[in-house]
């Protein structure tokens, strides 16, 4: 979802509304900038980065090391897992933007109806594929149908239950962000001040967990990833209003924390644990992502409204859900019949077509229906 809220809409009024002179001034918007299409394009780039990492940097579907199968591409693709960090940066921006003016109930209805229909089908299809064709060595194979059923809740990450597909761990991080943001910001009214307070408190929680580790605090502070969500929120506030010293400070602190934490992520994502690699390429990618979002926050991309970017945006989530285990199964089945690069390209195209089918047949019809059903249920709860 990259729909831009009405820039003229007022924040939820606090108990003592500030005077017009103390309220942050809004930056004028071009008349046609009803959608940040460039965010859709960036989301697809991030998804394709993850796809390339799984297909050309991980050995799982190949009868050999990807380092030798893709000697040149592997040099770059071994860092393309950083697409996840880009996703989290975008998520902070988009969730802050799309929650403006919404109640807690409306916020959760929008998130559930957006995430779950495609996810349910992806879990069912992926579990079917890896059960019928268990040809790929997986880190955590889900053989139990009860574990697969619990995966449908998207809460398996908090219960120690394996993910049906390895990429689903990021969705649990997203859910935790949504819950924190809903309780700390949406419940109090999404406004400039509440968003800034949330960014500061979450940053402090991450630093405290870094210096005094606690399993419970680590689960919710998410110090490896919270700097991206926080920076995304600050970038949206810059976009909605204008940059100032506080927002710039939040972004800079988040950037420094992200650059520090990405070094750990490089160690966690080594495709060959006995072959360490330098961290600076991942740090460069993070820096480029922050620079891109800074330009977006300053309005540099307001006039980019290419229609194909919207299509790119709708493919991103279903592509992310489907590509790993199903793509690996395809590669493992065909690796002896097609050149590696051709196979990777063909599998990627096939997964994008599958993503389009999932969007058209599941997301488009079921998302609005689920939204209406949930809205009716929440209205009934409020009336009792």
Rosetta blueprint (number, residue, H / E / L):
1 X L
2 X L
3 X E
4 X L
5 X L
6 X L
7 X L
8 X L
9 X L
10 X L
11 X L
12 X L
13 X L
14 X L
15 X L
16 X L
17 X L
18 X L
19 X L
20 X L
21 X L
22 X L
23 X L
24 X L
25 X L
26 X L
27 X L
28 X L
29 X L
30 X L
31 X L
32 X L
33 X L
34 X L
35 X E
36 X L
37 X H
38 X H
39 X H
40 X H
41 X H
42 X H
43 X H
44 X H
45 X H
46 X H
47 X H
48 X H
49 X H
50 X H
51 X H
52 X H
53 X H
54 X H
55 X H
56 X H
57 X L
58 X L
59 X L
60 X L
61 X L
62 X L
63 X L
64 X L
65 X L
66 X H
67 X H
68 X H
69 X H
70 X L
71 X L
72 X L
73 X H
74 X H
75 X H
76 X H
77 X H
78 X L
79 X L
80 X H
81 X H
82 X H
83 X H
84 X H
85 X H
86 X H
87 X H
88 X H
89 X H
90 X H
91 X H
92 X H
93 X H
94 X H
95 X H
96 X H
97 X H
98 X H
99 X L
100 X L
101 X L
102 X L
103 X L
104 X H
105 X H
106 X H
107 X H
108 X H
109 X H
110 X H
111 X H
112 X H
113 X H
114 X H
115 X H
116 X H
117 X H
118 X H
119 X H
120 X H
121 X H
122 X H
123 X H
124 X H
125 X H
126 X H
127 X H
128 X H
129 X H
130 X H
131 X H
132 X H
133 X L
134 X L
135 X L
136 X L
137 X L
138 X L
139 X L
140 X L
141 X L
142 X L
143 X L
144 X L
145 X H
146 X H
147 X H
148 X H
149 X H
150 X H
151 X H
152 X L
153 X L
154 X L
155 X L
156 X H
157 X H
158 X H
159 X L
160 X L
161 X L
162 X L
163 X L
164 X L
165 X L
166 X H
167 X H
168 X H
169 X H
170 X H
171 X H
172 X H
173 X H
174 X H
175 X H
176 X H
177 X H
178 X H
179 X H
180 X H
181 X H
182 X H
183 X H
184 X H
185 X L
186 X H
187 X H
188 X H
189 X L
190 X L
191 X L
192 X H
193 X H
194 X H
195 X H
196 X H
197 X H
198 X H
199 X H
200 X H
201 X H
202 X H
203 X H
204 X H
205 X H
206 X H
207 X H
208 X H
209 X H
210 X H
211 X H
212 X L
213 X L
214 X L
215 X H
216 X H
217 X H
218 X H
219 X H
220 X H
221 X H
222 X L
223 X L
224 X L
225 X L
226 X H
227 X H
228 X H
229 X H
230 X H
231 X H
232 X H
233 X H
234 X H
235 X H
236 X H
237 X H
238 X H
239 X H
240 X H
241 X L
242 X L
243 X L
244 X L
245 X H
246 X H
247 X H
248 X H
249 X H
250 X H
251 X H
252 X H
253 X H
254 X H
255 X H
256 X H
257 X H
258 X H
259 X H
260 X H
261 X H
262 X H
263 X H
264 X H
265 X H
266 X H
267 X H
268 X H
269 X L
270 X L
271 X L
272 X L
273 X L
274 X L
275 X L
276 X L
277 X L
278 X L
279 X L
280 X H
281 X H
282 X H
283 X H
284 X H
285 X H
286 X H
287 X H
288 X H
289 X H
290 X H
291 X H
292 X H
293 X H
294 X H
295 X H
296 X H
297 X H
298 X L
299 X L
300 X L
301 X L
302 X L
303 X L
304 X L
305 X L
306 X L
307 X H
308 X H
309 X H
310 X H
311 X H
312 X H
313 X H
314 X H
315 X H
316 X H
317 X H
318 X H
319 X H
320 X H
321 X H
322 X H
323 X H
324 X H
325 X H
326 X H
327 X H
328 X H
329 X H
330 X H
331 X H
332 X H
333 X H
334 X H
335 X L
336 X L
337 X L
338 X L
339 X L
340 X H
341 X H
342 X H
343 X H
344 X H
345 X H
346 X H
347 X H
348 X H
349 X H
350 X H
351 X H
352 X H
353 X H
354 X H
355 X H
356 X H
357 X H
358 X H
359 X H
360 X H
361 X H
362 X H
363 X H
364 X H
365 X H
366 X H
367 X H
368 X H
369 X H
370 X H
371 X H
372 X H
373 X H
374 X H
375 X H
376 X H
377 X H
378 X H
379 X H
380 X H
381 X H
382 X H
383 X H
384 X L
